[in-house]
Structure formats: structure tokens, C-alpha cells
Amino acid sequence: MIKSQYPILLLFAVSVLALSCRNGNSIDKTQKSRDNVVIVKDNIKYFEPDSVLISDFSYIKVLGDYVVIPDLKSSEKLVHIFEKNTLSYIASTGDLGQGPGEIASIAAITYDMENDCLQVVDYGSKNIYSFNVDSVKMNPHYLPTVKQKLRDDVFTYEYHFLNDTLCYGSFIIPNRYRSNEMKIGKWNMLTGGVQLHHSEHPATSENVVVYDYSNEHDLIVECSNRFDLINIFDGQLDLKARIYGPEWEESGDNKQHFLSVVIYKDWIIAAYDGKDRQTGSMPTICHVFDLEGNYIKTLDIGYKIWRMSVDEDNDRLYFSFQDDFQFGYLDLKGILD
């Protein structure tokens, strides 16, 4: 009797072992603490553009060979371009207005490397404008061309342009039954088709997210503003890892969690707050993870972070602050190793 049951028992044991291995490699990860803190406030270097007037509602974005500052409150030029290596001023473009080629409400900005063009989303005209950088340099009155019309049912919030048939970005989906949803996805500019990921956690149906995409690793990181939650996807929008942080609460906690995130080489750097949203607080720290979402350390920046952007060529992490000064960067060499 016992001998006859041996194959069955062996098969059961192997099945349990296989299931255990799968669970050990589960995409779900829970982190109970993030307390390896390194203070880097004294390492922050200030960047104060003195060639142009820039409002306090502006941010830095590294795009190709340029550092670009979109000015969301300017009454004149809305986009200021600087050389990435030296931070020397190049030109300003993007006239505020509602006429042909003018920008009524500037939103996302990205870069077409092959054609050396900045792409600017205008929610006012529902256009994506293309600015050729060489033309901007030569002609202060240059007007852009219309690259694409925006859809009415899915709003482009931020995106990375790879080519006309493949962009990665975050998108706002209006919903008559509840608040707007925000999800990351893929976008084909030629067809207008948007493919959104379908790995949303049930608790985060009205999520607000920040994201970054790495072409080198074909990887997307999505961080929640309303939950201590990080999702990592591959380029096919398949979920690779879901990380629950120490302050994860499935019912929500009215706190502001992640406000900005970048992928830098083999690391994910995410600006984290964790304070009550009603107080208007902003992150002063950045959690660092590897590309699988494992926690490495926390950088104490010491200033209020609004947005971040990374320059891998010069190993600089740029910050747009809401603090005593507006822009700065951190030299990342040796800090993450």
C-alpha cells in the first residue's frame, strides 16, 4: 500500500517544491523598511540661468544633447534651451498665444533625436508641435510645425518618443463615473492607437502616477503618488515586479508618496514624500532601487523636490526645486556604488 503510493507522494512533493520556488520569485515584493540614509545636501550644485527670465513654475528636463526648461507661467517664450555639457544658453522658443504655431497651454515636452526636434504638447490647441532645434537657433521668430493632433478620449500627459510608431508615456483617461484615471502605455503616433497596461492593483483604480522609461533596458517604472507602490514593466507592458513599501495601505492614507522618478544606468531613483497631501509638503529624499525593485539606499537631498531628470553622459541628477533656489544637480559618481 505504502509502496504503491510512493509515486503519488513524490509527485506531490515535487509540485509543492515547484510552487514554493515560483512564490519565492513572485513579482510581488514587500519592503518593511528603507532606512539606509545617506545625506547629500552639501553635494547639491546650484544652476541659476542668468541669460533669460524664468518664472518659479518651471522645471528642468534633459533631452538628447540639451537641458530644456519649459516655463509654464511665462508671458513670452515658453521653452528655454541650454547646452547639456556646459549649461550655456542656446535659445528660447515657443510663443505664448492662440494663433498658428503658438502655444496656449504647454504640457509635455520630449525629443526626437533622429531629427533633432523638440516635441511640445499644447492642451489648448490639442496639437503636438515639432521644433527643429537648428531652426530655433537661427530664427528667433521660428514657428513650429504640427506633428500630431491629440485624441479627445485619451490625454497624453508625458511621453518618451522613440519613433513615429512607438512612444511610451503616461496617459489620462476621462471617466464619467469617477475621477480621471492615469496609466502608462504605448502609443503609435501614425495610427493614434494607445495600448495601456492592464496590471493595475485593485486598490489603485483612481491612481496618479509618475514614470520613466529606459530604452537601454527596455524597462518602465511606474510609481504611485497616492500609495507606497512601485510597478516595473518591460517594453511589452508585462508586469515584472510590484513593490509594496513600508507605508503601503490598501485603503489609502491621504498621503503624497512618489512625486518623480528616473532610471539612471542600473538604478531607479524615486523622490518620496510620505506626508499628508493637504499640507502641501514635497519630497526631500530619494529612494534608490535596483532594476528589479530591491531597495538599496535613501539619498537625503535636503530640499523640496518637484521634478527630476537625469543626464547619464555627465552622471548628473537634475532637480527642479520648490525651495530657496530653483534648479540644481547632484553628481552621482560614487554615490550609488
C-alpha positions as CSV (number, residue, x, y, z in Angstrom):
1,M,0.0,0.0,0.0
2,I,2.7,2.4,1.0
3,K,4.9,1.4,-1.9
4,S,2.0,2.0,-4.4
5,Q,1.5,5.5,-3.1
6,Y,5.2,6.5,-3.3
7,P,5.0,7.8,-6.9
8,I,2.0,10.0,-5.9
9,L,3.7,11.3,-2.8
10,L,6.8,12.1,-4.8
11,L,4.8,13.9,-7.5
12,F,3.1,15.9,-4.7
13,A,6.4,16.8,-3.1
14,V,7.9,18.0,-6.4
15,S,4.8,20.1,-7.1
16,V,5.0,21.7,-3.7
17,L,8.7,22.5,-4.3
18,A,8.0,24.0,-7.7
19,L,5.2,26.1,-6.3
20,S,7.4,27.2,-3.5
21,C,10.1,28.3,-6.0
22,R,7.6,30.2,-8.0
23,N,6.4,32.0,-4.9
24,G,9.9,32.8,-3.9
25,N,10.4,34.5,-7.3
26,S,7.0,36.2,-7.1
27,I,6.6,39.6,-8.8
28,D,5.2,40.9,-5.5
29,K,7.7,42.3,-3.1
30,T,7.2,43.8,0.3
31,Q,9.7,46.2,1.9
32,K,9.4,46.7,5.6
33,S,12.0,49.5,6.0
34,R,14.0,51.9,3.9
35,D,16.4,53.3,6.4
36,N,19.9,53.2,4.8
37,V,20.1,57.0,4.6
38,V,23.0,59.0,3.1
39,I,22.9,62.8,3.5
40,V,23.9,64.5,0.2
41,K,22.6,68.1,0.7
42,D,26.1,69.6,0.7
43,N,26.8,67.9,-2.7
44,I,24.0,69.7,-4.5
45,K,25.3,72.2,-7.1
46,Y,23.1,75.2,-8.0
47,F,22.2,76.1,-11.6
48,E,20.9,79.6,-12.0
49,P,20.3,80.6,-15.6
50,D,21.2,84.2,-16.0
51,S,20.6,84.6,-19.7
52,V,16.8,84.5,-19.6
53,L,14.0,85.3,-17.1
54,I,12.3,82.2,-15.9
55,S,9.2,82.0,-13.6
56,D,9.0,80.0,-10.5
57,F,6.7,77.5,-12.2
58,S,9.4,75.9,-14.5
59,Y,11.3,72.6,-14.5
60,I,14.4,71.1,-16.0
61,K,14.4,68.2,-18.4
62,V,17.4,66.6,-20.1
63,L,16.6,65.8,-23.7
64,G,19.3,64.5,-26.0
65,D,22.2,67.0,-26.0
66,Y,20.2,69.7,-24.3
67,V,18.9,70.8,-21.0
68,V,15.5,72.2,-21.6
69,I,13.4,74.4,-19.2
70,P,9.7,74.7,-20.0
71,D,8.3,77.8,-18.3
72,L,4.6,77.1,-17.5
73,K,3.9,80.7,-16.5
74,S,5.9,82.8,-19.0
75,S,4.1,85.5,-20.9
76,E,6.5,85.3,-23.8
77,K,8.8,82.4,-24.8
78,L,7.8,79.1,-23.1
79,V,10.8,76.9,-23.9
80,H,14.5,77.7,-23.0
81,I,17.3,75.5,-24.4
82,F,20.8,75.1,-22.9
83,E,23.8,73.0,-24.0
84,K,24.0,69.9,-21.8
85,N,27.7,69.7,-21.1
86,T,28.4,73.3,-20.3
87,L,24.9,74.5,-19.4
88,S,25.4,77.5,-21.7
89,Y,22.3,79.2,-23.1
90,I,21.4,78.4,-26.7
91,A,18.0,79.9,-27.5
92,S,14.3,80.3,-26.4
93,T,11.3,79.4,-28.4
94,G,7.5,78.7,-28.2
95,D,5.4,81.8,-28.2
96,L,2.5,82.0,-25.8
97,G,-0.8,82.6,-27.7
98,Q,-3.6,81.0,-29.6
99,G,-2.6,81.8,-33.1
100,P,-1.0,79.4,-35.7
101,G,2.2,77.9,-34.2
102,E,1.6,79.5,-30.8
103,I,1.2,77.5,-27.6
104,A,-1.9,78.2,-25.4
105,S,-1.3,75.7,-22.6
106,I,2.1,73.9,-22.6
107,A,2.1,70.4,-21.2
108,A,4.5,67.6,-22.0
109,I,7.8,68.1,-23.8
110,T,10.0,65.4,-25.3
111,Y,12.7,64.9,-28.0
112,D,13.0,63.3,-31.5
113,M,16.7,62.5,-31.6
114,E,16.9,61.4,-35.2
115,N,15.5,64.8,-36.5
116,D,16.9,66.9,-33.6
117,C,13.4,68.2,-32.8
118,L,11.7,69.1,-29.6
119,Q,8.1,68.0,-29.4
120,V,5.7,70.1,-27.3
121,V,2.2,69.2,-26.3
122,D,-0.3,72.0,-26.3
123,Y,-3.5,71.2,-24.5
124,G,-5.1,74.5,-25.7
125,S,-4.9,73.7,-29.4
126,K,-4.8,70.0,-28.9
127,N,-1.6,69.9,-31.0
128,I,1.8,68.4,-30.6
129,Y,4.2,70.9,-32.1
130,S,7.7,70.0,-33.5
131,F,10.5,72.5,-33.1
132,N,13.7,71.9,-35.1
133,V,16.5,73.0,-32.8
134,D,18.8,74.2,-35.6
135,S,16.0,76.4,-36.9
136,V,15.3,77.7,-33.4
137,K,19.0,78.7,-33.1
138,M,18.9,80.7,-36.4
139,N,15.5,82.3,-36.2
140,P,14.1,83.8,-33.0
141,H,10.7,84.1,-34.7
142,Y,10.6,80.5,-35.8
143,L,7.2,78.8,-35.7
144,P,6.9,75.0,-35.3
145,T,5.0,72.6,-37.4
146,V,2.1,70.4,-36.2
147,K,3.4,66.9,-35.5
148,Q,0.2,65.3,-34.4
149,K,-3.3,66.1,-33.1
150,L,-4.3,64.9,-29.7
151,R,-7.1,62.4,-29.1
152,D,-10.2,63.5,-27.2
153,D,-10.6,60.3,-25.2
154,V,-7.0,59.8,-24.0
155,F,-4.9,62.7,-23.0
156,T,-1.1,62.5,-23.3
157,Y,0.5,63.6,-20.1
158,E,4.2,62.7,-20.5
159,Y,5.9,60.6,-23.1
160,H,9.2,59.3,-24.5
161,F,9.4,59.5,-28.3
162,L,11.3,56.6,-29.9
163,N,9.8,56.8,-33.4
164,D,6.5,57.6,-35.1
165,T,5.2,54.1,-34.3
166,L,6.4,53.7,-30.8
167,C,6.2,56.1,-27.8
168,Y,6.0,55.2,-24.1
169,G,4.1,57.5,-21.8
170,S,1.6,58.2,-19.1
171,F,-2.0,58.9,-20.2
172,I,-5.1,60.4,-18.6
173,I,-8.4,58.6,-19.3
174,P,-11.5,60.7,-18.6
175,N,-14.2,58.6,-17.0
176,R,-17.8,59.8,-16.5
177,Y,-18.3,57.5,-13.5
178,R,-15.3,58.5,-11.4
179,S,-12.2,60.7,-11.3
180,N,-9.8,60.6,-14.2
181,E,-7.5,57.6,-14.4
182,M,-3.8,57.7,-15.2
183,K,-1.9,54.8,-16.7
184,I,1.3,54.1,-18.5
185,G,1.2,52.6,-22.0
186,K,2.4,52.5,-25.6
187,W,1.4,55.0,-28.3
188,N,1.6,54.7,-32.1
189,M,1.5,58.3,-33.5
190,L,0.8,57.2,-37.0
191,T,-2.4,55.3,-36.2
192,G,-3.2,57.1,-32.9
193,G,-3.5,53.8,-31.2
194,V,-2.8,53.7,-27.4
195,Q,-2.2,50.4,-25.6
196,L,-2.5,50.7,-21.8
197,H,-1.2,48.3,-19.3
198,H,-3.7,46.1,-17.5
199,S,-1.8,45.1,-14.3
200,E,-3.5,47.7,-12.1
201,H,-3.8,46.9,-8.5
202,P,-7.4,46.8,-7.4
203,A,-6.8,49.4,-4.7
204,T,-5.4,51.9,-7.1
205,S,-8.2,52.3,-9.6
206,E,-8.0,56.1,-9.3
207,N,-4.3,56.3,-9.3
208,V,-2.0,59.2,-10.1
209,V,1.4,58.0,-11.3
210,V,4.9,59.2,-12.3
211,Y,7.0,57.1,-14.6
212,D,10.3,56.8,-16.5
213,Y,11.3,54.6,-19.4
214,S,14.8,53.2,-20.2
215,N,15.5,52.4,-23.8
216,E,18.7,50.7,-22.9
217,H,16.9,48.2,-20.6
218,D,13.5,48.4,-22.3
219,L,12.1,49.0,-18.9
220,I,9.3,51.1,-17.5
221,V,9.0,52.1,-13.8
222,E,5.6,53.5,-12.6
223,C,5.4,55.0,-9.1
224,S,2.1,55.9,-7.4
225,N,1.5,59.3,-5.9
226,R,-1.3,58.1,-3.7
227,F,0.1,54.8,-2.5
228,D,3.5,53.5,-1.5
229,L,3.6,51.3,-4.5
230,I,6.0,50.8,-7.5
231,N,5.3,48.8,-10.6
232,I,8.1,47.7,-13.0
233,F,7.2,46.7,-16.6
234,D,9.0,45.5,-19.7
235,G,8.6,47.1,-23.1
236,Q,5.6,44.8,-23.8
237,L,3.8,46.2,-20.7
238,D,4.2,42.9,-18.9
239,L,4.5,43.3,-15.1
240,K,7.9,42.3,-13.9
241,A,7.8,43.5,-10.2
242,R,5.3,45.1,-7.9
243,I,6.9,46.6,-4.8
244,Y,4.9,47.5,-1.6
245,G,6.7,49.9,0.6
246,P,6.7,50.3,4.4
247,E,3.7,52.8,4.2
248,W,1.5,50.7,1.9
249,E,-2.1,50.8,2.9
250,E,-4.6,49.2,0.6
251,S,-7.4,51.5,1.7
252,G,-5.2,54.6,1.1
253,D,-3.8,57.1,3.7
254,N,-4.3,60.6,2.2
255,K,-0.6,60.9,1.9
256,Q,1.5,62.1,-1.0
257,H,4.0,59.3,-1.8
258,F,6.1,59.4,-5.0
259,L,6.4,62.7,-7.0
260,S,9.1,62.0,-9.5
261,V,11.2,59.0,-10.7
262,V,14.1,58.4,-13.1
263,I,16.0,55.4,-14.4
264,Y,19.8,56.0,-14.2
265,K,22.0,53.2,-15.6
266,D,21.3,50.2,-13.3
267,W,19.3,52.1,-10.7
268,I,15.8,53.5,-10.1
269,I,15.8,56.8,-8.2
270,A,12.4,57.9,-6.8
271,A,11.6,61.2,-5.0
272,Y,9.4,60.2,-2.0
273,D,7.4,62.3,0.5
274,G,5.1,60.2,2.7
275,K,3.3,63.2,4.3
276,D,-0.3,64.4,4.3
277,R,-1.3,65.7,0.9
278,Q,-3.3,68.5,2.5
279,T,-0.2,70.1,4.0
280,G,1.3,70.8,0.5
281,S,4.6,69.1,1.5
282,M,7.1,67.9,-1.1
283,P,9.7,65.2,-1.1
284,T,13.2,65.9,0.3
285,I,14.5,62.4,-0.1
286,C,15.1,59.9,-2.9
287,H,14.8,56.1,-2.5
288,V,17.3,54.2,-4.7
289,F,16.4,50.7,-6.0
290,D,18.0,48.3,-8.5
291,L,16.2,47.5,-11.7
292,E,14.3,44.6,-10.0
293,G,12.9,46.9,-7.4
294,N,15.2,45.9,-4.5
295,Y,15.9,48.7,-2.1
296,I,19.5,50.0,-2.0
297,K,19.6,53.3,-0.1
298,T,18.0,56.6,0.5
299,L,19.5,59.9,-0.5
300,D,18.6,62.8,1.8
301,I,18.6,65.8,-0.6
302,G,17.5,68.3,2.0
303,Y,15.5,70.5,-0.4
304,K,11.9,70.3,-1.7
305,I,11.8,68.3,-4.9
306,W,9.2,68.9,-7.6
307,R,10.7,67.1,-10.6
308,M,13.9,65.2,-11.6
309,S,15.7,64.4,-14.8
310,V,18.9,62.6,-15.4
311,D,22.0,63.2,-17.6
312,E,23.7,59.8,-17.9
313,D,26.6,61.2,-20.0
314,N,27.6,63.6,-17.2
315,D,26.3,61.5,-14.3
316,R,24.1,64.3,-13.1
317,L,20.7,64.0,-11.4
318,Y,18.9,67.3,-12.0
319,F,16.3,68.7,-9.6
320,S,13.6,71.3,-10.0
321,F,13.1,72.5,-6.5
322,Q,10.3,74.4,-4.7
323,D,12.7,75.9,-2.2
324,D,15.3,78.7,-1.7
325,F,16.7,78.1,-5.1
326,Q,15.0,76.7,-8.2
327,F,17.4,74.3,-10.0
328,G,20.3,72.2,-9.0
329,Y,22.0,68.9,-9.7
330,L,23.8,66.1,-7.9
331,D,26.9,64.4,-9.2
332,L,26.1,60.7,-9.0
333,K,29.6,59.3,-9.4
334,G,30.4,57.1,-6.4
335,I,27.2,57.9,-4.6
336,L,25.2,54.8,-5.7
337,D,28.0,52.2,-5.8
